[in-house]
Amino acid sequence: MNNVSSSACSVQEARCECGQLIAKVLEKGLELKCKRCKRIVIIPFTAIVGWSDLSPKPIS
């Protein structure tokens, strides 16, 4: 359903099969953009239940 790819600046992107960007995985958390107001929100990994001691790893 979604593909994860890495870019040059060590940011991983989660995209839908249609190519639409769903989220960016940053060092500090998940970056989401509101489709309505275009605000960018970063959700820290520590705020995600069940996500502990995990950091994004580059895909090889």
CHARMM internal coordinates of N, CA and C (Angstrom, degrees):
IC EDIT
DIST 1 N 1 CA 1.4477
DIST 1 CA 1 C 1.5257
ANGL 1 N 1 CA 1 C 111.09
DIST 1 C 2 N 1.3287
ANGL 1 CA 1 C 2 N 117.44
DIHE 1 N 1 CA 1 C 2 N -45.75
DIST 2 N 2 CA 1.4520
ANGL 1 C 2 N 2 CA 117.82
DIHE 1 CA 1 C 2 N 2 CA 175.95
DIST 2 CA 2 C 1.5145
ANGL 2 N 2 CA 2 C 109.21
DIHE 1 C 2 N 2 CA 2 C -125.93
DIST 2 C 3 N 1.2833
ANGL 2 CA 2 C 3 N 114.97
DIHE 2 N 2 CA 2 C 3 N 148.47
DIST 3 N 3 CA 1.4505
ANGL 2 C 3 N 3 CA 121.46
DIHE 2 CA 2 C 3 N 3 CA 179.46
DIST 3 CA 3 C 1.5104
ANGL 3 N 3 CA 3 C 108.36
DIHE 2 C 3 N 3 CA 3 C -111.34
DIST 3 C 4 N 1.3207
ANGL 3 CA 3 C 4 N 116.68
DIHE 3 N 3 CA 3 C 4 N 145.39
DIST 4 N 4 CA 1.4524
ANGL 3 C 4 N 4 CA 120.72
DIHE 3 CA 3 C 4 N 4 CA 178.01
DIST 4 CA 4 C 1.5127
ANGL 4 N 4 CA 4 C 107.34
DIHE 3 C 4 N 4 CA 4 C -114.62
DIST 4 C 5 N 1.3201
ANGL 4 CA 4 C 5 N 115.67
DIHE 4 N 4 CA 4 C 5 N 128.84
DIST 5 N 5 CA 1.4513
ANGL 4 C 5 N 5 CA 120.32
DIHE 4 CA 4 C 5 N 5 CA 178.14
DIST 5 CA 5 C 1.5117
ANGL 5 N 5 CA 5 C 108.93
DIHE 4 C 5 N 5 CA 5 C -133.43
DIST 5 C 6 N 1.3154
ANGL 5 CA 5 C 6 N 116.59
DIHE 5 N 5 CA 5 C 6 N 154.47
DIST 6 N 6 CA 1.4541
ANGL 5 C 6 N 6 CA 119.20
DIHE 5 CA 5 C 6 N 6 CA 179.67
DIST 6 CA 6 C 1.5198
ANGL 6 N 6 CA 6 C 109.50
DIHE 5 C 6 N 6 CA 6 C -107.71
DIST 6 C 7 N 1.3208
ANGL 6 CA 6 C 7 N 115.23
DIHE 6 N 6 CA 6 C 7 N 148.33
DIST 7 N 7 CA 1.4571
ANGL 6 C 7 N 7 CA 120.19
DIHE 6 CA 6 C 7 N 7 CA 178.66
DIST 7 CA 7 C 1.5184
ANGL 7 N 7 CA 7 C 109.25
DIHE 6 C 7 N 7 CA 7 C -112.81
DIST 7 C 8 N 1.3045
ANGL 7 CA 7 C 8 N 117.04
DIHE 7 N 7 CA 7 C 8 N -179.81
DIST 8 N 8 CA 1.4525
ANGL 7 C 8 N 8 CA 122.10
DIHE 7 CA 7 C 8 N 8 CA -173.76
DIST 8 CA 8 C 1.5237
ANGL 8 N 8 CA 8 C 113.61
DIHE 7 C 8 N 8 CA 8 C -63.18
DIST 8 C 9 N 1.3223
ANGL 8 CA 8 C 9 N 119.09
DIHE 8 N 8 CA 8 C 9 N -28.06
DIST 9 N 9 CA 1.4614
ANGL 8 C 9 N 9 CA 120.79
DIHE 8 CA 8 C 9 N 9 CA -175.49
DIST 9 CA 9 C 1.5270
ANGL 9 N 9 CA 9 C 111.93
DIHE 8 C 9 N 9 CA 9 C -97.23
DIST 9 C 10 N 1.3087
ANGL 9 CA 9 C 10 N 118.67
DIHE 9 N 9 CA 9 C 10 N 30.98
DIST 10 N 10 CA 1.4633
ANGL 9 C 10 N 10 CA 126.21
DIHE 9 CA 9 C 10 N 10 CA 177.60
DIST 10 CA 10 C 1.5200
ANGL 10 N 10 CA 10 C 113.48
DIHE 9 C 10 N 10 CA 10 C 55.75
DIST 10 C 11 N 1.3137
ANGL 10 CA 10 C 11 N 116.89
DIHE 10 N 10 CA 10 C 11 N 33.41
DIST 11 N 11 CA 1.4574
ANGL 10 C 11 N 11 CA 122.35
DIHE 10 CA 10 C 11 N 11 CA 174.52
DIST 11 CA 11 C 1.5207
ANGL 11 N 11 CA 11 C 106.68
DIHE 10 C 11 N 11 CA 11 C -107.79
DIST 11 C 12 N 1.3133
ANGL 11 CA 11 C 12 N 115.83
DIHE 11 N 11 CA 11 C 12 N 129.96
DIST 12 N 12 CA 1.4581
ANGL 11 C 12 N 12 CA 119.86
DIHE 11 CA 11 C 12 N 12 CA 176.83
DIST 12 CA 12 C 1.5141
ANGL 12 N 12 CA 12 C 108.14
DIHE 11 C 12 N 12 CA 12 C -97.12
DIST 12 C 13 N 1.3079
ANGL 12 CA 12 C 13 N 116.53
DIHE 12 N 12 CA 12 C 13 N 141.55
DIST 13 N 13 CA 1.4566
ANGL 12 C 13 N 13 CA 121.32
DIHE 12 CA 12 C 13 N 13 CA -179.38
DIST 13 CA 13 C 1.5179
ANGL 13 N 13 CA 13 C 109.64
DIHE 12 C 13 N 13 CA 13 C -117.61
DIST 13 C 14 N 1.3213
ANGL 13 CA 13 C 14 N 115.87
DIHE 13 N 13 CA 13 C 14 N 137.91
DIST 14 N 14 CA 1.4579
ANGL 13 C 14 N 14 CA 121.68
DIHE 13 CA 13 C 14 N 14 CA 173.04
DIST 14 CA 14 C 1.5202
ANGL 14 N 14 CA 14 C 106.65
DIHE 13 C 14 N 14 CA 14 C -104.68
DIST 14 C 15 N 1.3252
ANGL 14 CA 14 C 15 N 116.14
DIHE 14 N 14 CA 14 C 15 N 121.72
DIST 15 N 15 CA 1.4626
ANGL 14 C 15 N 15 CA 121.29
DIHE 14 CA 14 C 15 N 15 CA -178.24
DIST 15 CA 15 C 1.5226
ANGL 15 N 15 CA 15 C 110.33
DIHE 14 C 15 N 15 CA 15 C -124.37
DIST 15 C 16 N 1.3046
ANGL 15 CA 15 C 16 N 114.95
DIHE 15 N 15 CA 15 C 16 N 150.28
DIST 16 N 16 CA 1.4581
ANGL 15 C 16 N 16 CA 122.63
DIHE 15 CA 15 C 16 N 16 CA 174.01
DIST 16 CA 16 C 1.5263
ANGL 16 N 16 CA 16 C 108.32
DIHE 15 C 16 N 16 CA 16 C -72.97
DIST 16 C 17 N 1.3202
ANGL 16 CA 16 C 17 N 117.16
DIHE 16 N 16 CA 16 C 17 N 165.42
DIST 17 N 17 CA 1.4626
ANGL 16 C 17 N 17 CA 120.94
DIHE 16 CA 16 C 17 N 17 CA 176.24
DIST 17 CA 17 C 1.5233
ANGL 17 N 17 CA 17 C 112.00
DIHE 16 C 17 N 17 CA 17 C -59.72
DIST 17 C 18 N 1.3478
ANGL 17 CA 17 C 18 N 117.71
DIHE 17 N 17 CA 17 C 18 N -26.73
DIST 18 N 18 CA 1.4650
ANGL 17 C 18 N 18 CA 120.99
DIHE 17 CA 17 C 18 N 18 CA 179.61
DIST 18 CA 18 C 1.5238
ANGL 18 N 18 CA 18 C 111.93
DIHE 17 C 18 N 18 CA 18 C -78.27
DIST 18 C 19 N 1.3393
ANGL 18 CA 18 C 19 N 117.58
DIHE 18 N 18 CA 18 C 19 N -8.82
DIST 19 N 19 CA 1.4487
ANGL 18 C 19 N 19 CA 121.50
DIHE 18 CA 18 C 19 N 19 CA 179.59
DIST 19 CA 19 C 1.5166
ANGL 19 N 19 CA 19 C 114.38
DIHE 18 C 19 N 19 CA 19 C 101.46
DIST 19 C 20 N 1.3267
ANGL 19 CA 19 C 20 N 117.32
DIHE 19 N 19 CA 19 C 20 N -9.61
DIST 20 N 20 CA 1.4677
ANGL 19 C 20 N 20 CA 121.74
DIHE 19 CA 19 C 20 N 20 CA -179.99
DIST 20 CA 20 C 1.5280
ANGL 20 N 20 CA 20 C 109.91
DIHE 19 C 20 N 20 CA 20 C -65.74
DIST 20 C 21 N 1.3314
ANGL 20 CA 20 C 21 N 116.33
DIHE 20 N 20 CA 20 C 21 N 130.35
DIST 21 N 21 CA 1.4599
ANGL 20 C 21 N 21 CA 121.45
DIHE 20 CA 20 C 21 N 21 CA 177.53
DIST 21 CA 21 C 1.5192
ANGL 21 N 21 CA 21 C 109.44
DIHE 20 C 21 N 21 CA 21 C -69.18
DIST 21 C 22 N 1.3256
ANGL 21 CA 21 C 22 N 116.84
DIHE 21 N 21 CA 21 C 22 N 127.14
DIST 22 N 22 CA 1.4589
ANGL 21 C 22 N 22 CA 121.81
DIHE 21 CA 21 C 22 N 22 CA 179.37
DIST 22 CA 22 C 1.5198
ANGL 22 N 22 CA 22 C 110.38
DIHE 21 C 22 N 22 CA 22 C -98.48
DIST 22 C 23 N 1.3280
ANGL 22 CA 22 C 23 N 117.37
DIHE 22 N 22 CA 22 C 23 N -46.71
DIST 23 N 23 CA 1.4615
ANGL 22 C 23 N 23 CA 121.46
DIHE 22 CA 22 C 23 N 23 CA -178.27
DIST 23 CA 23 C 1.5164
ANGL 23 N 23 CA 23 C 109.53
DIHE 22 C 23 N 23 CA 23 C -160.48
DIST 23 C 24 N 1.3288
ANGL 23 CA 23 C 24 N 115.10
DIHE 23 N 23 CA 23 C 24 N 159.57
DIST 24 N 24 CA 1.4572
ANGL 23 C 24 N 24 CA 121.73
DIHE 23 CA 23 C 24 N 24 CA 171.87
DIST 24 CA 24 C 1.5199
ANGL 24 N 24 CA 24 C 107.05
DIHE 23 C 24 N 24 CA 24 C -115.39
DIST 24 C 25 N 1.3267
ANGL 24 CA 24 C 25 N 116.08
DIHE 24 N 24 CA 24 C 25 N 136.48
DIST 25 N 25 CA 1.4540
ANGL 24 C 25 N 25 CA 121.35
DIHE 24 CA 24 C 25 N 25 CA 177.12
DIST 25 CA 25 C 1.5222
ANGL 25 N 25 CA 25 C 106.89
DIHE 24 C 25 N 25 CA 25 C -99.04
DIST 25 C 26 N 1.3286
ANGL 25 CA 25 C 26 N 115.77
DIHE 25 N 25 CA 25 C 26 N 110.31
DIST 26 N 26 CA 1.4549
ANGL 25 C 26 N 26 CA 122.27
DIHE 25 CA 25 C 26 N 26 CA -179.59
DIST 26 CA 26 C 1.5241
ANGL 26 N 26 CA 26 C 109.52
DIHE 25 C 26 N 26 CA 26 C -102.84
DIST 26 C 27 N 1.3254
ANGL 26 CA 26 C 27 N 117.03
DIHE 26 N 26 CA 26 C 27 N 174.05
DIST 27 N 27 CA 1.4612
ANGL 26 C 27 N 27 CA 120.86
DIHE 26 CA 26 C 27 N 27 CA 177.47
DIST 27 CA 27 C 1.5188
ANGL 27 N 27 CA 27 C 111.60
DIHE 26 C 27 N 27 CA 27 C -63.19
DIST 27 C 28 N 1.3341
ANGL 27 CA 27 C 28 N 117.67
DIHE 27 N 27 CA 27 C 28 N -33.07
DIST 28 N 28 CA 1.4632
ANGL 27 C 28 N 28 CA 120.83
DIHE 27 CA 27 C 28 N 28 CA -174.68
DIST 28 CA 28 C 1.5233
ANGL 28 N 28 CA 28 C 114.04
DIHE 27 C 28 N 28 CA 28 C -95.95
DIST 28 C 29 N 1.3254
ANGL 28 CA 28 C 29 N 118.29
DIHE 28 N 28 CA 28 C 29 N -10.55
DIST 29 N 29 CA 1.4580
ANGL 28 C 29 N 29 CA 120.04
DIHE 28 CA 28 C 29 N 29 CA 179.21
DIST 29 CA 29 C 1.5171
ANGL 29 N 29 CA 29 C 112.33
DIHE 28 C 29 N 29 CA 29 C 159.98
DIST 29 C 30 N 1.3216
ANGL 29 CA 29 C 30 N 115.38
DIHE 29 N 29 CA 29 C 30 N -166.25
DIST 30 N 30 CA 1.4593
ANGL 29 C 30 N 30 CA 121.72
DIHE 29 CA 29 C 30 N 30 CA 178.70
DIST 30 CA 30 C 1.5177
ANGL 30 N 30 CA 30 C 110.19
DIHE 29 C 30 N 30 CA 30 C -92.70
DIST 30 C 31 N 1.3178
ANGL 30 CA 30 C 31 N 117.35
DIHE 30 N 30 CA 30 C 31 N 131.10
DIST 31 N 31 CA 1.4567
ANGL 30 C 31 N 31 CA 122.17
DIHE 30 CA 30 C 31 N 31 CA 178.01
DIST 31 CA 31 C 1.5209
ANGL 31 N 31 CA 31 C 108.60
DIHE 30 C 31 N 31 CA 31 C -102.56
DIST 31 C 32 N 1.3308
ANGL 31 CA 31 C 32 N 115.30
DIHE 31 N 31 CA 31 C 32 N 122.30
DIST 32 N 32 CA 1.4591
ANGL 31 C 32 N 32 CA 122.04
DIHE 31 CA 31 C 32 N 32 CA 178.66
DIST 32 CA 32 C 1.5150
ANGL 32 N 32 CA 32 C 109.15
DIHE 31 C 32 N 32 CA 32 C -121.99
DIST 32 C 33 N 1.3249
ANGL 32 CA 32 C 33 N 117.42
DIHE 32 N 32 CA 32 C 33 N 147.44
DIST 33 N 33 CA 1.4599
ANGL 32 C 33 N 33 CA 122.08
DIHE 32 CA 32 C 33 N 33 CA 177.79
DIST 33 CA 33 C 1.5191
ANGL 33 N 33 CA 33 C 108.80
DIHE 32 C 33 N 33 CA 33 C -117.75
DIST 33 C 34 N 1.3289
ANGL 33 CA 33 C 34 N 115.74
DIHE 33 N 33 CA 33 C 34 N 127.61
DIST 34 N 34 CA 1.4573
ANGL 33 C 34 N 34 CA 120.92
DIHE 33 CA 33 C 34 N 34 CA 178.59
DIST 34 CA 34 C 1.5246
ANGL 34 N 34 CA 34 C 108.92
DIHE 33 C 34 N 34 CA 34 C -69.62
DIST 34 C 35 N 1.3196
ANGL 34 CA 34 C 35 N 116.31
DIHE 34 N 34 CA 34 C 35 N 127.78
DIST 35 N 35 CA 1.4660
ANGL 34 C 35 N 35 CA 119.88
DIHE 34 CA 34 C 35 N 35 CA -179.72
DIST 35 CA 35 C 1.5193
ANGL 35 N 35 CA 35 C 112.03
DIHE 34 C 35 N 35 CA 35 C -71.37
DIST 35 C 36 N 1.3327
ANGL 35 CA 35 C 36 N 117.42
DIHE 35 N 35 CA 35 C 36 N -24.32
DIST 36 N 36 CA 1.4596
ANGL 35 C 36 N 36 CA 120.35
DIHE 35 CA 35 C 36 N 36 CA -177.42
DIST 36 CA 36 C 1.5265
ANGL 36 N 36 CA 36 C 111.71
DIHE 35 C 36 N 36 CA 36 C -82.76
DIST 36 C 37 N 1.3377
ANGL 36 CA 36 C 37 N 117.62
DIHE 36 N 36 CA 36 C 37 N -55.55
DIST 37 N 37 CA 1.4697
ANGL 36 C 37 N 37 CA 119.91
DIHE 36 CA 36 C 37 N 37 CA -173.54
DIST 37 CA 37 C 1.5260
ANGL 37 N 37 CA 37 C 113.24
DIHE 36 C 37 N 37 CA 37 C -102.81
DIST 37 C 38 N 1.3310
ANGL 37 CA 37 C 38 N 117.60
DIHE 37 N 37 CA 37 C 38 N -5.78
DIST 38 N 38 CA 1.4686
ANGL 37 C 38 N 38 CA 124.00
DIHE 37 CA 37 C 38 N 38 CA 176.77
DIST 38 CA 38 C 1.5262
ANGL 38 N 38 CA 38 C 113.64
DIHE 37 C 38 N 38 CA 38 C 70.97
DIST 38 C 39 N 1.3334
ANGL 38 CA 38 C 39 N 118.17
DIHE 38 N 38 CA 38 C 39 N 11.68
DIST 39 N 39 CA 1.4653
ANGL 38 C 39 N 39 CA 120.07
DIHE 38 CA 38 C 39 N 39 CA 175.86
DIST 39 CA 39 C 1.5203
ANGL 39 N 39 CA 39 C 109.34
DIHE 38 C 39 N 39 CA 39 C -71.36
DIST 39 C 40 N 1.3259
ANGL 39 CA 39 C 40 N 115.37
DIHE 39 N 39 CA 39 C 40 N 147.74
DIST 40 N 40 CA 1.4561
ANGL 39 C 40 N 40 CA 121.18
DIHE 39 CA 39 C 40 N 40 CA 176.39
DIST 40 CA 40 C 1.5217
ANGL 40 N 40 CA 40 C 107.78
DIHE 39 C 40 N 40 CA 40 C -104.20
DIST 40 C 41 N 1.3342
ANGL 40 CA 40 C 41 N 115.78
DIHE 40 N 40 CA 40 C 41 N 128.26
DIST 41 N 41 CA 1.4577
ANGL 40 C 41 N 41 CA 122.25
DIHE 40 CA 40 C 41 N 41 CA -178.96
DIST 41 CA 41 C 1.5191
ANGL 41 N 41 CA 41 C 107.91
DIHE 40 C 41 N 41 CA 41 C -119.59
DIST 41 C 42 N 1.3333
ANGL 41 CA 41 C 42 N 116.33
DIHE 41 N 41 CA 41 C 42 N 133.92
DIST 42 N 42 CA 1.4594
ANGL 41 C 42 N 42 CA 120.82
DIHE 41 CA 41 C 42 N 42 CA 175.77
DIST 42 CA 42 C 1.5206
ANGL 42 N 42 CA 42 C 108.00
DIHE 41 C 42 N 42 CA 42 C -109.44
DIST 42 C 43 N 1.3213
ANGL 42 CA 42 C 43 N 116.19
DIHE 42 N 42 CA 42 C 43 N 121.12
DIST 43 N 43 CA 1.4563
ANGL 42 C 43 N 43 CA 122.08
DIHE 42 CA 42 C 43 N 43 CA 178.29
DIST 43 CA 43 C 1.5255
ANGL 43 N 43 CA 43 C 107.12
DIHE 42 C 43 N 43 CA 43 C -98.41
DIST 43 C 44 N 1.3471
ANGL 43 CA 43 C 44 N 117.59
DIHE 43 N 43 CA 43 C 44 N 113.64
DIST 44 N 44 CA 1.4713
ANGL 43 C 44 N 44 CA 119.61
DIHE 43 CA 43 C 44 N 44 CA 179.89
DIST 44 CA 44 C 1.5289
ANGL 44 N 44 CA 44 C 111.14
DIHE 43 C 44 N 44 CA 44 C -62.86
DIST 44 C 45 N 1.3278
ANGL 44 CA 44 C 45 N 116.58
DIHE 44 N 44 CA 44 C 45 N 145.38
DIST 45 N 45 CA 1.4551
ANGL 44 C 45 N 45 CA 120.43
DIHE 44 CA 44 C 45 N 45 CA 178.88
DIST 45 CA 45 C 1.5209
ANGL 45 N 45 CA 45 C 111.26
DIHE 44 C 45 N 45 CA 45 C -58.53
DIST 45 C 46 N 1.3355
ANGL 45 CA 45 C 46 N 117.48
DIHE 45 N 45 CA 45 C 46 N -32.39
DIST 46 N 46 CA 1.4638
ANGL 45 C 46 N 46 CA 121.08
DIHE 45 CA 45 C 46 N 46 CA -179.65
DIST 46 CA 46 C 1.5194
ANGL 46 N 46 CA 46 C 112.12
DIHE 45 C 46 N 46 CA 46 C -66.16
DIST 46 C 47 N 1.3276
ANGL 46 CA 46 C 47 N 118.06
DIHE 46 N 46 CA 46 C 47 N -20.04
DIST 47 N 47 CA 1.4622
ANGL 46 C 47 N 47 CA 121.73
DIHE 46 CA 46 C 47 N 47 CA -179.70
DIST 47 CA 47 C 1.5284
ANGL 47 N 47 CA 47 C 112.40
DIHE 46 C 47 N 47 CA 47 C -88.30
DIST 47 C 48 N 1.3268
ANGL 47 CA 47 C 48 N 117.11
DIHE 47 N 47 CA 47 C 48 N -5.62
DIST 48 N 48 CA 1.4608
ANGL 47 C 48 N 48 CA 120.99
DIHE 47 CA 47 C 48 N 48 CA -178.28
DIST 48 CA 48 C 1.5221
ANGL 48 N 48 CA 48 C 108.49
DIHE 47 C 48 N 48 CA 48 C -95.20
DIST 48 C 49 N 1.3242
ANGL 48 CA 48 C 49 N 116.26
DIHE 48 N 48 CA 48 C 49 N 117.57
DIST 49 N 49 CA 1.4611
ANGL 48 C 49 N 49 CA 121.54
DIHE 48 CA 48 C 49 N 49 CA -179.31
DIST 49 CA 49 C 1.5227
ANGL 49 N 49 CA 49 C 109.60
DIHE 48 C 49 N 49 CA 49 C -64.21
DIST 49 C 50 N 1.3206
ANGL 49 CA 49 C 50 N 115.89
DIHE 49 N 49 CA 49 C 50 N 130.08
DIST 50 N 50 CA 1.4552
ANGL 49 C 50 N 50 CA 120.76
DIHE 49 CA 49 C 50 N 50 CA 179.44
DIST 50 CA 50 C 1.5169
ANGL 50 N 50 CA 50 C 113.88
DIHE 49 C 50 N 50 CA 50 C 89.58
DIST 50 C 51 N 1.3133
ANGL 50 CA 50 C 51 N 117.90
DIHE 50 N 50 CA 50 C 51 N -4.81
DIST 51 N 51 CA 1.4630
ANGL 50 C 51 N 51 CA 121.41
DIHE 50 CA 50 C 51 N 51 CA 179.74
DIST 51 CA 51 C 1.5236
ANGL 51 N 51 CA 51 C 107.18
DIHE 50 C 51 N 51 CA 51 C -108.09
DIST 51 C 52 N 1.3375
ANGL 51 CA 51 C 52 N 117.10
DIHE 51 N 51 CA 51 C 52 N 91.84
DIST 52 N 52 CA 1.4556
ANGL 51 C 52 N 52 CA 120.40
DIHE 51 CA 51 C 52 N 52 CA -178.90
DIST 52 CA 52 C 1.5198
ANGL 52 N 52 CA 52 C 109.85
DIHE 51 C 52 N 52 CA 52 C -126.77
DIST 52 C 53 N 1.3001
ANGL 52 CA 52 C 53 N 115.35
DIHE 52 N 52 CA 52 C 53 N 140.00
DIST 53 N 53 CA 1.4620
ANGL 52 C 53 N 53 CA 123.28
DIHE 52 CA 52 C 53 N 53 CA 178.74
DIST 53 CA 53 C 1.5231
ANGL 53 N 53 CA 53 C 113.01
DIHE 52 C 53 N 53 CA 53 C 53.64
DIST 53 C 54 N 1.3032
ANGL 53 CA 53 C 54 N 116.21
DIHE 53 N 53 CA 53 C 54 N 28.56
DIST 54 N 54 CA 1.4560
ANGL 53 C 54 N 54 CA 120.50
DIHE 53 CA 53 C 54 N 54 CA 176.13
DIST 54 CA 54 C 1.5144
ANGL 54 N 54 CA 54 C 108.45
DIHE 53 C 54 N 54 CA 54 C -113.35
DIST 54 C 55 N 1.2910
ANGL 54 CA 54 C 55 N 116.17
DIHE 54 N 54 CA 54 C 55 N 132.93
DIST 55 N 55 CA 1.4557
ANGL 54 C 55 N 55 CA 119.93
DIHE 54 CA 54 C 55 N 55 CA 174.03
DIST 55 CA 55 C 1.5148
ANGL 55 N 55 CA 55 C 107.14
DIHE 54 C 55 N 55 CA 55 C -125.48
DIST 55 C 56 N 1.3237
ANGL 55 CA 55 C 56 N 116.57
DIHE 55 N 55 CA 55 C 56 N 151.28
DIST 56 N 56 CA 1.4620
ANGL 55 C 56 N 56 CA 118.33
DIHE 55 CA 55 C 56 N 56 CA -179.01
DIST 56 CA 56 C 1.5160
ANGL 56 N 56 CA 56 C 110.99
DIHE 55 C 56 N 56 CA 56 C -61.46
DIST 56 C 57 N 1.2954
ANGL 56 CA 56 C 57 N 116.28
DIHE 56 N 56 CA 56 C 57 N 133.43
DIST 57 N 57 CA 1.4530
ANGL 56 C 57 N 57 CA 122.24
DIHE 56 CA 56 C 57 N 57 CA 179.00
DIST 57 CA 57 C 1.5253
ANGL 57 N 57 CA 57 C 108.46
DIHE 56 C 57 N 57 CA 57 C -108.47
DIST 57 C 58 N 1.3200
ANGL 57 CA 57 C 58 N 117.17
DIHE 57 N 57 CA 57 C 58 N 136.56
DIST 58 N 58 CA 1.4611
ANGL 57 C 58 N 58 CA 119.09
DIHE 57 CA 57 C 58 N 58 CA 178.30
DIST 58 CA 58 C 1.5241
ANGL 58 N 58 CA 58 C 110.39
DIHE 57 C 58 N 58 CA 58 C -61.59
DIST 58 C 59 N 1.2976
ANGL 58 CA 58 C 59 N 115.66
DIHE 58 N 58 CA 58 C 59 N 142.12
DIST 59 N 59 CA 1.4608
ANGL 58 C 59 N 59 CA 121.22
DIHE 58 CA 58 C 59 N 59 CA 178.79
DIST 59 CA 59 C 1.5158
ANGL 59 N 59 CA 59 C 108.73
DIHE 58 C 59 N 59 CA 59 C -87.25
DIST 59 C 60 N 1.3215
ANGL 59 CA 59 C 60 N 115.97
DIHE 59 N 59 CA 59 C 60 N 129.85
DIST 60 N 60 CA 1.4642
ANGL 59 C 60 N 60 CA 118.97
DIHE 59 CA 59 C 60 N 60 CA -178.73
DIST 60 CA 60 C 1.4971
ANGL 60 N 60 CA 60 C 112.33
DIHE 59 C 60 N 60 CA 60 C -100.40
END
COOR INIT
IC SEED 1 N 1 CA 1 C
IC BUILD
